[in-house]
Amino acid sequence: MFSANAISSTEAAAGGSQAAQSKAKMEDDLNKFLNLLVTQLKNQDPLEPMDATQFTSQLVQFASVEQQIYQNANLEKLVEVSHASQVSNLANFLGKTVEAQTDEFNLAAGTATIKYKLMEKSDSTKITISDDSGKVVFSTNGARTTDLTPFTWTGVDDFGNPVPDGKYSFVIEAINANGDPIEYSRSTTGVVTAAGSDSGNVNLFLGDVSIGLDDILTLTQ
């Protein structure tokens, strides 16, 4: 992740790259094979020597696998360079406001804005907001129309007490006259505070909320 002052990468896995792990395993297998081969050669019957065709074929297979592993390692390096380039380009997003298709949002300075749109008119609509641990902190009635509806949460719980800034999520529970749940689209807005690459994905961060580039709807100054 990087902020305005720093860039770092979390691409490498704890146990090293897949190519490096494959190379280590291949070298171990090759050593075992060579030790076994030497033992067999030492103990072979001089009158009936081993057929060299079989173990020569196995050595060729090891060489082929080794070549493939080196190719995979080079591809991993290319992917890392590509991700680093994408992350650097995301510096232009810092400090700008994005709207994204997600039910997670960042409460900043005691305020956050969400939007939702019901696919049909509802008989009742409820907005429920939970903290990062999944605990419900606030709920209220929502719009029953099919209009795109913004809702600004002022960062208080059901008892009117302020809650800490940070990562929250929301759910819209809407039912029609028959008691059937209604589908809805949703989005949240927030200021981009950082960008980074994690597990092969390049993301923007709105505080503690991670947003994929494919989920961004709008970008404003």
CORFENRA-V108639 format. One record per residue. RES is the residue in three letters. PSI is psi as a letter, one per 30 degrees, with the letter a starting at -180 (999 if undefined). OMEGA is omega in degrees with one decimal (* if undefined). D_CENTER is the distance of its C-alpha to the mean C-alpha in Angstrom with 1 decimal. Layout:
BEGIN
RES|PSI|OMEGA|D_CENTER + RES|PSI|OMEGA|D_CENTER
END
This chain:
BEGIN
MET|k|173.3|12.4 + PHE|k|173.0|15.7 + SER|a|-178.7|18.2 + ALA|f|-173.6|21.6 + ASN|f|-173.5|23.0 + ALA|l|175.2|20.5 + ILE|k|175.3|17.9 + SER|l|-177.8|16.1 + SER|k|175.7|13.5 + THR|g|-176.6|11.4 + GLU|e|-173.1|11.4 + ALA|k|176.8|14.1 + ALA|l|-174.8|13.7 + ALA|e|-177.6|16.3 + GLY|g|-178.4|18.7 + GLY|l|-178.2|18.6 + SER|l|179.3|17.5 + GLN|e|179.5|18.2 + ALA|e|179.7|21.2 + ALA|e|178.4|22.6 + GLN|e|178.8|22.5 + SER|e|179.9|24.1 + LYS|e|180.0|26.7 + ALA|e|179.7|27.6 + LYS|e|-179.6|28.1 + MET|e|179.4|30.2 + GLU|e|177.7|32.4 + ASP|e|178.4|33.0 + ASP|e|-179.7|34.0 + LEU|e|178.6|36.2 + ASN|e|178.2|38.0 + LYS|e|-179.8|38.7 + PHE|e|-178.6|40.0 + LEU|e|177.5|42.2 + ASN|e|178.2|43.6 + LEU|e|-179.5|44.4 + LEU|e|179.5|46.0 + VAL|e|179.0|48.2 + THR|e|179.5|49.3 + GLN|e|-179.7|50.3 + LEU|e|179.7|52.1 + LYS|e|-173.8|54.1 + ASN|g|-178.8|55.2 + GLN|l|177.0|55.8 + ASP|j|-179.3|59.3 + PRO|f|-179.0|61.1 + LEU|f|178.0|63.0 + GLU|i|-177.3|59.9 + PRO|l|179.8|57.2 + MET|k|175.5|53.6 + ASP|j|-176.8|52.5 + ALA|f|-175.0|50.3 + THR|e|-174.8|48.7 + GLN|e|-177.5|46.2 + PHE|f|173.9|44.8 + THR|e|177.8|44.9 + SER|e|179.3|42.6 + GLN|e|176.9|40.2 + LEU|e|177.1|40.2 + VAL|e|178.8|39.4 + GLN|e|176.9|36.4 + PHE|e|-179.7|35.1 + ALA|e|179.4|35.5 + SER|e|178.5|33.6 + VAL|e|-180.0|30.7 + GLU|e|179.3|30.7 + GLN|e|179.6|30.7 + GLN|e|179.4|27.7 + ILE|e|178.2|25.8 + TYR|e|177.8|26.8 + GLN|e|178.8|25.6 + ASN|e|178.7|22.2 + ALA|e|178.7|22.1 + ASN|e|177.9|23.1 + LEU|e|178.1|20.4 + GLU|e|179.0|17.8 + LYS|e|178.8|19.5 + LEU|e|179.1|19.6 + VAL|e|178.7|15.8 + GLU|e|178.6|15.4 + VAL|e|179.8|18.1 + SER|e|179.7|16.6 + HIS|e|178.9|13.3 + ALA|e|178.7|15.6 + SER|e|179.2|17.7 + GLN|e|-179.9|15.1 + VAL|e|179.0|14.1 + SER|e|179.6|17.8 + ASN|f|-177.8|18.5 + LEU|f|178.3|16.3 + ALA|f|-179.8|19.0 + ASN|f|-179.6|20.9 + PHE|f|-174.6|18.6 + LEU|k|177.9|19.3 + GLY|f|179.9|21.6 + LYS|l|-178.5|21.4 + THR|k|177.7|20.8 + VAL|l|170.0|18.2 + GLU|k|-173.8|18.3 + ALA|l|176.8|15.2 + GLN|j|-179.7|14.9 + THR|l|176.4|13.5 + ASP|g|175.3|15.4 + GLU|k|179.3|14.1 + PHE|l|-179.6|16.1 + ASN|j|173.9|17.4 + LEU|j|-177.3|21.1 + ALA|k|-178.5|22.7 + ALA|h|174.7|26.5 + GLY|g|178.4|27.0 + THR|k|177.4|25.9 + ALA|k|-179.1|23.2 + THR|k|174.4|23.5 + ILE|l|175.5|22.0 + LYS|k|176.1|23.3 + TYR|l|-179.9|23.9 + LYS|j|179.3|26.1 + LEU|k|179.4|27.8 + MET|f|174.0|28.6 + GLU|l|179.3|32.1 + LYS|k|-176.5|34.3 + SER|l|172.3|33.9 + ASP|f|174.4|36.5 + SER|k|-179.8|34.4 + THR|k|-179.7|31.1 + LYS|k|175.9|29.4 + ILE|k|179.4|26.5 + THR|k|-179.7|24.9 + ILE|k|-179.6|22.8 + SER|l|177.4|21.2 + ASP|a|-173.6|20.1 + ASP|f|178.2|16.9 + SER|f|-179.7|18.8 + GLY|g|179.6|19.5 + LYS|k|178.3|23.1 + VAL|k|-179.1|24.8 + VAL|f|-176.3|26.3 + PHE|k|174.6|27.6 + SER|l|-179.7|28.8 + THR|l|176.6|31.0 + ASN|k|-179.8|32.4 + GLY|a|-179.1|30.8 + ALA|l|-179.0|32.2 + ARG|g|-178.9|33.7 + THR|l|177.9|33.9 + THR|g|178.2|31.8 + ASP|l|171.8|31.5 + LEU|j|-170.6|28.3 + THR|j|173.1|28.5 + PRO|k|176.1|27.2 + PHE|k|179.0|27.2 + THR|k|177.9|27.3 + TRP|k|-176.3|26.8 + THR|g|172.8|28.9 + GLY|h|176.5|27.1 + VAL|l|177.8|29.7 + ASP|a|-177.4|29.7 + ASP|f|-179.5|32.1 + PHE|g|178.8|34.9 + GLY|g|179.5|34.5 + ASN|k|179.3|33.2 + PRO|k|177.7|30.6 + VAL|l|-177.6|27.2 + PRO|k|171.1|25.1 + ASP|l|178.5|22.8 + GLY|a|-173.4|19.1 + LYS|k|177.9|16.3 + TYR|l|175.8|17.7 + SER|l|180.0|17.2 + PHE|l|177.0|19.8 + VAL|k|174.0|21.3 + ILE|k|176.9|24.1 + GLU|j|-178.7|26.7 + ALA|k|178.1|29.2 + ILE|l|177.9|32.0 + ASN|a|-175.7|34.8 + ALA|f|179.0|38.5 + ASN|f|-179.3|38.1 + GLY|g|-179.8|35.6 + ASP|k|178.2|32.7 + PRO|k|-179.1|29.2 + ILE|k|176.9|28.4 + GLU|l|-178.9|25.1 + TYR|l|170.7|23.8 + SER|l|-177.5|21.4 + ARG|l|176.9|19.8 + SER|l|174.7|18.3 + THR|l|177.8|18.1 + THR|l|178.2|19.2 + GLY|l|-179.8|18.7 + VAL|k|179.4|19.3 + VAL|k|-179.1|16.7 + THR|f|-178.1|17.1 + ALA|l|175.1|14.7 + ALA|l|-178.4|12.3 + GLY|l|-179.8|10.4 + SER|k|-177.6|8.5 + ASP|k|178.8|6.0 + SER|h|176.5|6.1 + GLY|f|-179.5|7.5 + ASN|k|177.2|5.5 + VAL|k|-173.5|7.9 + ASN|l|167.0|7.6 + LEU|l|179.6|10.7 + PHE|k|173.2|11.5 + LEU|i|-169.6|14.4 + GLY|b|179.9|15.5 + ASP|g|-177.3|13.1 + VAL|k|179.3|11.3 + SER|k|-177.2|8.0 + ILE|k|174.3|8.7 + GLY|k|-178.1|7.6 + LEU|e|-179.7|10.9 + ASP|f|-177.9|11.9 + ASP|f|-178.0|12.2 + ILE|k|178.4|14.7 + LEU|e|-178.5|18.2 + THR|l|176.4|20.4 + LEU|k|-179.5|20.8 + THR|l|-178.9|23.9 + GLN|999|*|25.7
END
